Structures are given as C-alpha cells and as structure tokens.
Amino acid sequence: MGLITPFLFGFLVAFIGSITPSMLNMSALKISIQKDVKSAKRYVFGVSLVVLLQAYIAVFLSQYVIENPSILELIEQFGIGIFLLLSFYFYKESKKEKAIIQIPKTKQTNAVLFGMTLSALNMFAIPFFCGVVAFLEFVHLFSFALYPVLLFCFGAGLGTFGILFLYVKYAQKIQQKTGKFTQDINLFLSILTALVAIISLIKQGYQSI
C-alpha cells in the first residue's frame, strides 16, 4: 500500500461526507453571503484544522472500538446533546431574521476561531472517521504506522477544506438558485441539527433493543 492511498482515502471520505447540506457547509455559505469571502475562507480554514485533529483522534480510537464499542456510543450521546442545543440556538436566530441581515465585519481571526469552535461541536465527525478507519483496516487498506496515519488526517483536513471552499466560491450562485433559502438559513440549520439529533436517538434506541 503506497503512501498516497491513505491520503486519497482521507480526502475523498471528508470531501464526499461534507457535500450534503450540514451545519458546517451551510455556515460557510452564510458567512460568505452575509460577511465576505475572506472571512468565509478563514472560517473554512478553522473548520479544516479541527477536522484534521478529529481524524487523528478517530484513528487512535479505532484501535479500541472493536473491544470497547461503548466509546463511540458515549461520543454519540454527547453529540446528540450538542446538536439539540445548536438546533435551539439556530431557531432563536431565525426568529430574529425576516430577511438577510448584514452582519458587521469582525476581525478575521474571529472567523478562524468560529470555524474551529463549530467544527469541534460536531461530535459525530469522530465516530464517522473512526468507522471509516476501522473498515479500511478490516479490508487491509489502512495501516496504523505513523506516515499513513498523518497522511490520512491531512487528506481529511484538505478534503473538508476543498468542499467548504466550493460552497464559499459559489455562494452567490447557490443563493440565486435557491432563492429565499439563504434568507431562512438559520431555520434550515435548526431543522437540520434537530433531525441529526433525532435520527441519532432512534439509531441508539434500535441498538439497545
């Protein structure tokens, strides 16, 4: 197995996994439209840094998942609580917006910190990467040696950056095609995060039966 393989797996998994609307890419879209592209790019950079770290934690945990599956269950339970809180937050924000509100420009470093914070709150990233790594190792397509691990994590961070960057780059076109959608983006995020929490609760309910 060449060194390029873990990088490609990390990149593709993160890129494809972030294509569908989520809290992170919708926030990138919102910042690009309501603030500016530079702030959005810095937000994306912050998100990607944390994803890189989350991927590394997932690789570390995946070695113990088979023997201790309760680790992932604990992370998922914590993530459900976070997403319920975020759903309530975005719902409150949606009530304040009748149309797109121009948000005052803040220091660019704040966008990086916001991206890192929001990405860190996405506790489902670790179980996601953990499951991917465990599967790849099971089919002998992953090694826990230092360089493959680092390349997988770097690929995951870069894949996340790539898809979020596309959301930022084409934000205006997305807005034109979706019309009023971006005006109600906080409500959309509220519904989305609530659905993630509900689906996760149902999933855990079935697993406990």
N, C-alpha and C positions, 0 to 999 in steps of 0.2 A: 504493500500500500504506500503510494507516494505521499509526500508532504502536502501536495496540492489538494488531495482528496478531502481531508478534514476541513480545510479552508472552504472548499466548494460546498460541502455539506452544511457548514455553519452559515454561509452566505445565503444559500438557497432556502434553508429552513426558516431563517429570520425574515428574508425578503417575502417569501410566499405567505408565511404566517401573519404578516402585517399588511397584506394587500386589502383585506376586507375592512370595512369601517370599524374602528376601535377608538378607545379613549385617546390613545397616543396620536394616531394619524389625523383624527378629527380636530384635536387640539392644535396640531401643526397647521392644518387648514385654517383654523380660526385665527391663529396668531398672524399668519401670512396676510389674511384679508383685513383684519382689524388693526394690526400694528404695521409691520413692514417685513420685507423678505429677510433682511439681515437678522432681525430678532428671531424670525422663524428658523433660520439656519442654525442660529446659536441654540435654540431650543432643541432642534434635531440632534445637534452635537451632544448636548447634555443627556438626552434620552439614550443615545447610542453608547455613551460611556458606561451608563448603568447596565445596559443590556449585556455589554461585554463582561462586566463583573457578575451579572446574574448567570450568564452562560458558564462561567468558571465555577461558580458555586454549584450549579446543576451537575457539572462533570464530577465534582467532588462527591456530591450526594448520591449520584447514580451508582457509585460503587457499593452503596449500602442499602439501596432501595429494595432489592430483592429480599434481603434479610430483615429489613426494617421498613416495611411499606407505610407504617404509621407516620414516618417523617413527612411524606408528601401529603398525607391526609391533614396533618397539623397545619402545614403551609396553606393548603387549600381552604381550610376553615378560617384561618386568619384573613386570607384574601377575600372570602365572602363578606366578612365584616367591613373590610376596606371599601369594597365595591358598593355596598349598601350605603355607606356614609357618602361616598362620591356621588351616588345617584341622588341622594337628598340635596347635596350641595349644588349640583348642576340644575336640579329642579328649581331651587330657590333663585339661582341666577337667571333661569329662563323667565321667571316671573317679572324680573326687572327689565327685560328687553322686549320692546314692542317692534323694534327694528334693529338693524345693525348699529351698535353703539361704538363710536370711535374711542378706543382706549388710549389714554395718554401714553406717549412713548416713555419707557423706563430705561434704566441703564441696561446695556446689552448683556452684562454679566448676569443680570436677574433672569434673563431668558434661559441661560445655561442652567442655572440653579432650579428654575421651574421645571425644565425638562428632566433634570436628574431626580427631582422630588416626585414628579408624576410617574416617571418610569419605575422608581423604587416602590411606589404604592401598588404597582401592577404585580402582585404576588404570584399570579398564575404563570408568569414567564419562567420561573424556576422549575415548577413541575413540567411545563411544556418542554423545555430543553432537556430536562432530566429524562423524560420519556423517550425523546429522540435519541439521546446518547445511549441509553440502555438498549434500545432496539438496534442501533448501529453496532454496538459491541456484541450483541447476541448473534448478528449475522456476519460478524468478523469484518466489519468495515470501519472500526474505530479502535484506536489504541490509547491507553492512558499514559503513554510516555509524554514527556514534557512538551516537545515541539508540536505533536499532533493536537494536544490539548490547547496550547496557546494559539495555534492557527485556527482551530475550530472557533474559539472565543472571538478572535479577531474577525473572522468571517461573519460571525453572528452580529457583531457590532457594526461592521461595514454593510451587511445586508439590511439591517434596520435603518441605518443612515440613508442607504440608497432609496428604499421605498418611501421613507418620510420626505426625502428631498424631492421626489417626484410629486408628492402631494403639495409641497410648498411651491415648486416650479409651476405647476399647472393649477394653482388655486383659483385664479380668475376664471379659467375655462371651466373648472368644476362648478364654480358659482353660477356661471352663465347657464350651464346645462341643468343645474338642479334648482335654479330659481330661488324661491323662498326658503329652500332647505337650509342655507347657511344663515339665514336670519333666525331660525329656530334651532341652531346647532346645540345650544345648552340643553334644550328639552330633549333633543335627539340623544345627547350624551347621557342624560339622566335615564332615559328609557333603556339605552344600550347597557349601561353599567348595572341597572336593575335586572335586566334579562340574564346577564352573565352570572350574577349572584343567584338568581332563582334556578337557572339550569344547573349550577354547581351544587346547590342544595338538593335538587332532585337526584342528581348523579350520586351524591353521597348517601341519599336515602336508599337508592337501589342497592348500593354496595353493602349497606349494613343489613340488608334483608337476608 
